[in-house]
Amino acid sequence: MDKMVIHGGERLIGEVQIGGAKNAALPLFIAALLTDEEIHLHNVPALRDIDTVEKLLRNMGITVKREGFDATIQAKSLDTIEAPYDLVRTMRASILVLGPLLARAHGAKVSLPGGCAIGTRPINLHLDGFHALGAEIDLEHGYIHAKADKLAGTTIDLSLPTVTGTENLMMAAALAEGTTIIENAAREPEVVEVGNFINKMGGQISGLGTKTVVIKGVSALHGTDYTIMPDRVEAATYMVAAGMTRGNLLIKGARPQHLKAVIDKLSEAGMEIHEENGGLRCLMTGSIKSVDAKTLPYPGFPTDVQAQLMAMMCFANGLSVISETVFENRFMHVGELKRMGADIQVEGHSAIIRGRGELSGAPVMATDLRASASLVLAGLAASGTTEISRIYHLDRGYERMEEKLRVVGANIRRVKA
Ligand code: EPU
């Protein structure tokens, strides 16, 4: 397994280009199942999760061609309607095939994802929604068996604004008979992206970005061309990197309208952030101020940036309380940050960080994608050498991270196993 070796203490100065959003690209690849015509995607990030979704689609007999940052997908016919355990296990987003398969092929067999490093992560809201649309759902031998001769529009009131749940139901409802209303829908920009994409395929979805999404079912969707939005979590990660290394980075492609909560929080922590040349200039000259934060569904502070902010708070001088309200167990990075000298105490859903202005490099282990990112950031700002093992987690969601960081002055290298 590859390792990342970082000699900390370098200020990051220069420009970082943000790639296409992982959590938009994944559902868009899968939405290609909704038509037998060609889908052309641009700005596709080079990530391990994209390789996994490609495998998942190919396994169903779908043509996927990738060239650089472009992909062409055509689901002319399906060899199988199954998403097997070994693929769902490596990438939970595979459950997004349920909606399009039900709509297009009237059935699906998808492995139950099970728990993961950040919590139990049930999918009951996806399944209840499909049931309300008219699908029969059975669980057998670790698989979800779903079938529906036809799907009929209805009102679905989500008890939690689930991101992939909203996307899954939107995809199914796009080809259902009649109108579906999703109440308490997720408002994340990636959800809006999926809706816009379906509309470009001939769908009729309105209310995107609000709590009530209305989907008028159509009889067929057609092929289209689409450029994937920039990754707001990758952007936020480099913004924190600029702050933690007292750096000066232009985060190219970052969309400020997607990052409001992050910009507000990092500004409160002492960073200067402003729009410049189609990106965000992020500068840190003074010392890092302790701030409190609470993760919330969009437009609140994103859970996907919680670990990175926590790494930053270890370098402040003072007390910070970070509460995680989206996932029940997303503090796996705490133990690793402690190995680097952090003073963090977890009490229920909150972590109390007593910032000491420094951390010292140590061997640490990555446990999930965003936890891995927080350890890279901690390593960049710590004194001495940090060695991060199990970085395959990082490759799931960060494109060539060590290369992007090296260009702006980081002393970081990947050691191949
Ligand atoms: N939930 C349920 N039942 C459901 C669905 C969700 O109880 O049927 C709960 C979850 O357990 C969690 C909360 O609702 O406590 C929110 O989960 P959500 O369904 O919104 O998360 P997700 O769709 O599984 C997506 C992203 C995550 C991101 C979350 C929250 C993708 C592929 N994944 O997950 O991204 O953290 O939304 O914003 O879009 C990452 O990129 O590192 C990542 C984990």
Residues whose N, C-alpha, C, O or C-beta is under 5 A from the ligand:
A	BS01	EPU	N23 A93 R121 P122 I123 N124 L125 H126 L160 P161 T162 V163 T164 G165 T303 D304 V326 F327 L369 R370
